[in-house]
């Protein structure tokens, strides 16, 4: 066997030479080479550090970009919700404005009806005053006639009998006047006509011939119902509290009568009428009311004539 040493590989040889060069610092050339190599190593390490820092910075920038984009999306959704709420507020404002206009128009109609009722009440008061003055004048004339016939007992007796008859008539008129004053006051503050609480009383009212009466049985349905020359719509009933709410449609206008009670005269005026048309409800059930309409004869006749022409 030969003792010749085996050759060293080239890469190991290069490594040994580099190591020897690094360890050998005796010559200036070797020192410069070592410094250059160290500088190159530092530059490589610095470039590696810069690369890692740049990569980390890009990752952070991506995270910040995604966070900012998500925040902008949330703000966009919030702005959209605010816009929707503003639209709803505008719609609600428009609805309230419409309701205010309708309420204002109805209030104007109610004030007009009250003014008309006050005028009619003033006319009735004036007529009663004139009747009282005429009665007082008639009594004065009778007293003068009584003084002129004092000497003749027979004539006086006849006159006294006549005076007693006229006094009885006057008392009957006063009693009738008291009866008128004791009648029910309607919902517009106007003295009502006599009301009928049952079918027998309604027959008696018809027999008087002063007004026209139309009975009805009104149910709560989805459309208006014609009763006589009116249209009526039952909106609500409260059987326990005996109250109801209806809409009256007459002369191209709608009048709401709200929370009315049984036997309460519900009054309104038709065009061209001086007396009120009245509605009296005698029975209140669930989703149903029963009663009658009392209308002036002259007003109904004039309305029928104008409709026929």
MIRO-5632 format. One record per residue: residue in three letters; x, y, z of N, C-alpha, C in turn. Coordinates in pm, whole numbers, plus 50000, padded with zeros to 5 digits. Atoms other than C-alpha are relative to their C-alpha. Layout:
! MIRO-5632
ALAXYZXYZXYZ/...
//
This chain:
! MIRO-5632
UNK500874988350000500005000050000500905012150000/UNK499174987950015501355034249901499675009750111/UNK500194990049894501815061650165499725013649945/UNK500274986850062501055089549919498675005550048/UNK501294994449950498395113250073499035002449887/UNK501064997950102495075115849892499825014749974/UNK500174985550035494435148549708498805006050071/UNK501094992649932492295174949886499045005649894/UNK500974994650100489085184649701500215014849980/UNK499804985850035489035218449528499265009350093/UNK500774990849916486275233749741500585000850139/UNK499374999749870487975223450061501315007449992/UNK498764992950020491195236649922499775014850000/UNK500314985650006489605270349849499655005350137/UNK500414995949866488125271650195501215001550090/UNK498804999249919491505264350352500815012049962/UNK499234988250043493165290950142499375012750054/UNK500704987949950490495316250243500245001650147/UNK499794999649855490935306650606501405004550031/UNK498614996349979494685309350579500205014649972/UNK499864985850034494305343050414499445008850108/UNK500624991949895492005355050689500865000150125/UNK499195001049877494305342550964501345006449983/UNK498684994250023497405355650799499855014749980/UNK500134985350008497535392850863501355006949997/UNK498654994549995501145397650815500255010049892/UNK499734991150111500995415050479498895010049984/UNK501054989850022499095447350389498984995649899/UNK500985004250101497485431750084498954991050062/UNK500965009049938495955405250293499075007650091/UNK500854992049910494685430850540498925007349920/UNK500984992850085493005450950263498944990549951/UNK500985009550049491415419650126499014996050108/UNK500885003749889490075410650465498985011150026/UNK500934988649978488615445550505498935000449893/UNK500994999950110486945443650164498984988950019/UNK500935011249981485535409650241499025003150112/UNK500884996649887484205421950576498975010449958/UNK500944989750049482705452450404498944993849911/UNK500975006550087481065429950143498984992350082/UNK500925007649915479675407850416499005009350067/UNK500904990349935478305438350596498965005449902/UNK500944995150100476745451350274498924989649970/UNK500995010550027475115417750208499014998950115/UNK500895000549884473805416750563499065012050003/UNK500864987950001472565452550529498914998949894/UNK501025001750105470835444650200498944990150044/UNK500985009849950469225414250364499065006350102/UNK500854993349901468065435650655499025009549935/UNK500894990950072466685461850417498884992549930/UNK501035008050067464875434750221498924995350098/UNK500975004549899463295420650537499145011650051/UNK500774988349952462365455550659498995004749896/UNK500924996150108460865463950318498814990549991/UNK501095009950005458875431650321499025002050115/UNK500874997749884457615438250674499195013049984/UNK500694987250021456745474250581498864998449899/UNK501075002650099454775462550273498834992650064/UNK501075007549934452865437850491499175009350088/UNK500734990649914452025465350739499155009549917/UNK500784991050088450935488350456498774993049945/UNK501175007650048448645461050320498934999250110/UNK500975000949889447065456450663499315013450021/UNK500594986649982446565494150701499045003349886/UNK500884997350114445095496250349498664992650013/UNK501245007649983442585468350421499145005650113/UNK500764994149887441655484050756499335013149958/UNK500574987350047441165518150592498844997649903/UNK501075003050096439075502950312498734995150073/UNK501155004749922436875484750567499315011450072/UNK500594988449931436445516950763499215008749904/UNK500734992050099435445535650447498694993249961/UNK501245007250032432915508450364498965001750110/UNK500954998049889431395511250712499435014250000/UNK500504986250007431195548950678499015001849886/UNK500934999250112429525544850339498644994150037/UNK501275006049957426925521550490499265009250097/UNK500634990849904426325546250776499375011949928/UNK500564988850078425855574650526498744995849925/UNK501195004950071423405553450329498814998850095/UNK501085000949902421405546150646499475013850038/UNK500434986349967421375583250733499155005749887/UNK500784995150113420135591250381498604993949999/UNK501325006449993417335565550416499145006050110/UNK500764993849891416345580450751499525014049963/UNK500424986750045416295615150598498824999149903/UNK501145002050092414045602250320498734996850077/UNK501185003249919411705586850578499495012250076/UNK500414987849930411715619450774499275009549907/UNK500674991350098410815638950459498594994749971/UNK501325005750026407955614650389499065002450117/UNK500844997749882406685617550747499585014750010/UNK500324985649997406905655350726498905003349899/UNK501034997550101404885655350404498644994550045/UNK501255005849950402295632150563499375008850107/UNK500514991349894401995654550871499475013149943/UNK500494987750063401655685050648498634997949936/UNK501315003050058398795668250461498934998750107/UNK500985001249891397065658850787499665013650059/UNK500274986649945397485694450912499075007849908/UNK500874992950095395875708050594498564995050011/UNK501355005549988392905684150623499345004550130/UNK500554995749870392455692450993499625014649997/UNK500304985750009392615729350916498725002549920/UNK501224998550080389945725850645498774995850080/UNK501145004549919387675705750879499675010150110/UNK500234990049896388175731651153499285012149943/UNK500694988850064387125758850910498534996849977/UNK501395004050020383965739250822499235000250132/UNK500685000349870383145734051192499725014050050/UNK500224986349957383575771051270498865006449920/UNK501104994750082381275779650978498654994750048/UNK501255005849951378625755451107499605005950134/UNK500314993949870378895769651460499485014249984/UNK500474986350023378525804851328498565000049947/UNK501365001050052375415794351134499024996250110/UNK500865004149888373995777351444499755011850094/UNK500204988349913374585808751650499045010049937/UNK500914990850068372815829551386498554995250010/UNK501365005649990369815806051388499485001650143/UNK500434998349861369725806851769499635014650029/UNK500334985949981369775844851759498665003449935/UNK501294997650067366895844751508498844994550084/UNK501055005849916364875821451733499745008650124/UNK500164991449882365555843652035499245012949964/UNK500704987850042364425874251840498524997249975/UNK501405003550025361225856551726499244997950131/UNK500655001849870360445846152085499755013450068/UNK500184986849941360995881752200498845007549935/UNK501114993450070358645894951931498664994050040/UNK501245006549958356015869052029499595004650139/UNK500314995349864356275879752395499485014349997/UNK500484986250010355885916252294498585000549945/UNK501355000550055352835908052083499004995150105/UNK500875005049895351365888352374499715010850105/UNK500194989349903351935917352612499075010849944/UNK500874990150062350295941052364498554995249997/UNK501355005650003347305917652329499365000450137/UNK500524999349864346905915652707499625014350036/UNK500354986049976346945953652722498705003849933/UNK501264997250070344195955352460498834993850074/UNK501085006649926342125930552659499665007550128/UNK500264992449879342545950952973499205012749969/UNK500754988250040341295981852788498564996449967/UNK501365004550032338305962752655499234996750129/UNK500645003249873337565950153006499565012850074/UNK500364987449934337585985853145498845006849928/UNK501064993450076335315998152861498654993350021/UNK501265007549984332675971052928499684997250146/UNK500205002449857332735973353306498555002350044/UNK501374996949960329185988253326498994989449962/UNK500945010350048327545959453143500504986550049/UNK499555012449939327775927853353499964988349901/UNK500115011150095326565905053077501145000049899/UNK498894998850096329035918352827501324997350070/UNK498775002249924331655918653099500254985150022/UNK499845014449979330945882353176500484993149875/UNK499565006050128331255873752810501475002949974/UNK498604996350025334495893052783500954992650092/UNK499155007249906335835877053098500194985649955/UNK499885013850051335015842952954500994999449885/UNK499064999750113336825852752639501435002050046/UNK498654997749948339745866052836500564987250061/UNK499525012649942339885833553031500424990249892/UNK499625008950109339905814352704501345003949940/UNK498734995550055342705835852567501154997750097/UNK498965002749900344565832852896500394985349997/UNK499695014350009344245795052871500854997249877/UNK499205001850123345495797052513501425004750021/UNK498674994649973348365818852629500794990550090/UNK499335009549911349125794552910500444987549923/UNK499625011550082349085766052658501225003149915/UNK498854995950081351465785752436501265000850087/UNK498854999449910353715792452735500484986050037/UNK499625013849969353605755552827500734993649883/UNK499315005350120354505746752468501395005949989/UNK498694993750005357305772152488500954993550101/UNK499175006849900358565756152810500424986149949/UNK499685013250056358345722152638501115001149897/UNK498954998050100360445735852351501345002350069/UNK498754996949931362995749152598500584987750069/UNK499545011849930363215715152770500454989049905/UNK499575010250095364005696452454501524998550003/UNK498585003249995367405680352409500785009749912/UNK499094991750080370255702652289500914990849920/UNK499195008550087372075687751991501485002350016/UNK498554999349986375815683051946500595013049947/UNK499534987050048376085717151771499515011350089/UNK500484989849909374525735352065498695006249960/UNK501284994950046371215740551883498894991450059/UNK501125007349942367875731152040499454990049898/UNK500415010650091366785698051890498484999049994/UNK501405003750007363385686451772499764988850100/UNK500315011149912361555660951985500644987249947/UNK499355012450042363395627751980499154988150043/UNK500745012449972361895592751972500984989750052/UNK499135010049941363415566552198499634985849959/UNK500425013250045361455537652050499095001549879/UNK500814999950123359255527851754498675007050022/UNK501304993749973355995539251921500125015250001/UNK499814985549997357365574151987500295005449859/UNK499734995650137358615576251629498705000749919/UNK501304999550066355085568251505499265012850038/UNK500644987749954353785597151716500625012449936/UNK499344988750065356405620751572499585001249854/UNK500444999650140355425611051217498585005549990/UNK501404995550003351755617551302499895015250012/UNK500044985549989352595653551388500155006849864/UNK499854994850136353665659151025500935011949988/UNK499104988450005356275685751111501254997249918/UNK498745003450065359275667250972499884986249935/UNK499935013250063360185637050761500984991450078/UNK499175009249923361665606450932500324987849915/UNK499545011750074363735578750773500774991150098/UNK499325009349912364695548150977501114992849925/UNK498905007350065367935529350911500644990550099/UNK499215009749924370035500051028501364999649930/UNK498714997950066373655509050948501044990550056/UNK498955009449959376415483150955501365005149955/UNK498634996150032380175487450947500524991549884/UNK499515006850121381215478150593501055008949936/UNK498884992950062383945489250356499555010849904/UNK500464989850093381745512550150498895008450064/UNK501054991249950379325541150202498634994149971/UNK501355004950017375615534150240499045011949991/UNK500964989250019372735555950122498814998150094/UNK501174999649912370055565150375499215012649965/UNK500744988450047367345587650232500795007149891/UNK499184992550096369165615450045501385002950056/UNK498674998849943372335611350252500814987449971/UNK499115011549999375335588550240500674999550137/UNK499445001549867376595574750570501014988650001/UNK498955010249987379655554650672500304998150149/UNK499745003149859379955537651013501484996750016/UNK498575001749983383575540751126500354991550123/UNK499635007049877383575527351484498804999550095/UNK501025001149895381265514951761500674995450130/UNK499565004349868381815510552135498754995850076/UNK501245005149942379015488352260499995001750151/UNK499954999049855380215489552620499725014250047/UNK500194986149960380335527552643498865006749925/UNK501124994950079377425531852397500405012749925/UNK499534988950083379395554552163500274994949859/UNK499765003650140379895555251787500605011949927/UNK499434989650087381675574851510499554997149857/UNK500465001650138380215580651162500505011649915/UNK499754989650099380985600350846498695002749924/UNK501194996150076378125619750683500475006449871/UNK499624994550130378435627250311498775006649940/UNK501124992350054376125654850187500535012649936/UNK499624987650071376425683649939501495000149967/UNK498605001350042379835670949820500995003250111/UNK499064998449890381435672950163499774988950102/UNK500055010649900382225648050439500145006250139/UNK500004994849863381425655750803500184988250094/UNK499755010749904382875633951079499325003450133/UNK500634998749869380765629351394500614989250088/UNK499165009449925383045613451653499514998550144/UNK500325003449861382245595851983498655005750044/UNK501354995949966378505603351980499324988950081/UNK500655009549909376185586752231498584997149954/UNK501365003950033372815569652213499035011150040/UNK501044989749984369795593652186500565014349995/UNK499454986550015372175623152128499695005249859/UNK500304994750134370835644751840501285004749930/UNK498844996150080373625646951580499515009349890/UNK500574989750086373005679051385501005004349893/UNK499214993750106374255693351056499025007149907/UNK500824991850089372965718150798500294996649855/UNK499895001850144372305711150432500015013749933/UNK499964987550075372835737750169498595005149978/UNK501304993950020369865761750161499014997550111/UNK500925002949890368355749250490500255009650116/UNK499894992049880367625770950792499844991550126/UNK500145009249888366745741251014500984988549982/UNK498995010750005369195713951104499354986549971/UNK500355014150013368915678350985500644992650117/UNK499545006649879369265654951282500014984849982/UNK499905014749997370355618851330499964995850147/UNK500145005149863369275600251645500214984949996/UNK499715014349991370765566051726499314994650126/UNK500765005849890368475544451941500654987550058/UNK499355012349953370565512651965501414999349940/UNK498615001550044374315506051944500444985750029/UNK499505013749986375665471051880501444999649951/UNK498675001750055379015457251778499945000949848/UNK499944997850146379705470351424498625002649940/UNK501344997650053376045481651389499295010350088/UNK500814990349928373795511051484498625000649936/UNK501384999250046370005515451455499445013450046/UNK500584987049965368215549051446499195005649886/UNK500794993650105366515574451224500565013949970/UNK499644986550043367045607151033498755008650007/UNK501104990349994364815637251105500395012149918/UNK499654989350092364795662850823498825009649985/UNK501094990350022362785695050766499254996849872/UNK500815003150119359905689750522500285009949888/UNK499814989950105360405722450336501364998249934/UNK498675001550057364135716950296500084987849910/UNK499975012050084363595681650166499235002149871/UNK500774997550120360925693349926500785008749903/UNK499224991150088363155721149795501164992449938/UNK498885007950055366055696749758499514990649892/UNK500545009250101363875671749573499635007649874/UNK500394992250118362545699249343501235004049919/UNK498794996050072366035711849261500654988149934/UNK499425012050061367205676049197499214996049876/UNK500835003750114364245669748965500225009449882/UNK499784990550108364915701748770501384998249941/
//
